[in-house]
């Protein structure tokens, strides 16, 4: 039997929702670049990787993940990824996440010094017509408003949302949304917020989703989903930064360095800007 190649024919076993994996892309066995990217960049990655490979055709195969940053960082420390019966062991060449999560990896010499390449702020996603009349963060505390909230254990955006709640209504608003409504069942914790939040909103399981503004834009503009974006004013909003770093001793250091140069260069930044990120 011949070894896998970049041109071999794939046997298609994509049967949603059973055998459809949204956050793993490419072939890790023959990849010449492996990217671990925090999940809320999912809407950027196809265009970004295609543009990078157009500029660097020598990098024929790219494998990338877009999973929650807490899980991604744990995997980068040498863990394996378990999805149902599938167990995946793959070592990254580049890790991208928020600076707070990357710093311990840098201190432990798992990655080199990160570069910052994009920024993002927050918004609230609601159903079309805004049936609950949500206009601001304070409205999330109203009785009967069900919320999809990113998990504080895995999602870097969760702490930023908590900070925004405090800016808008002090510790009392944070407690109402993140403690009291969790106890009552009106705030639901996600495990993969960039997938679950919009899905729960579309299915009617929740009424509002605080999330990254680029995700709200993706669902409302790119997908044309029956949703609306509630803008959070600057005095209540919080901005997060995106960093990426080369993994020390990685298998493909030249491709990894070229990718980092690309995302901080004009073409890479332009792609992020087109998807609503600040660069």
Secondary structure as UniProt FT lines:
FT   TURN            6..7
FT   TURN            16..18
FT   STRAND          24..25
FT   TURN            28..30
FT   STRAND          33..38
FT   HELIX           39..41
FT   HELIX           42..55
FT   TURN            57..58
FT   STRAND          62..67
FT   HELIX           69..76
FT   TURN            77..78
FT   STRAND          81..83
FT   TURN            84..85
FT   STRAND          86..88
FT   STRAND          94..97
FT   HELIX           99..107
FT   TURN            108..109
FT   STRAND          115..120
FT   STRAND          122..127
FT   TURN            128..129
FT   TURN            131..132
FT   HELIX           137..141
FT   TURN            143..144
FT   STRAND          147..149
FT   TURN            152..154
FT   HELIX           156..175
FT   HELIX           176..180
FT   HELIX           181..184
FT   STRAND          187..189
FT   HELIX           193..202
FT   TURN            203..204
FT   STRAND          208..212
FT   HELIX           213..217
FT   HELIX           218..222
FT   STRAND          227..231
FT   TURN            234..236
FT   STRAND          240..247
FT   TURN            248..249
FT   TURN            251..252
FT   HELIX           253..264
FT   HELIX           266..274
FT   TURN            275..276
//
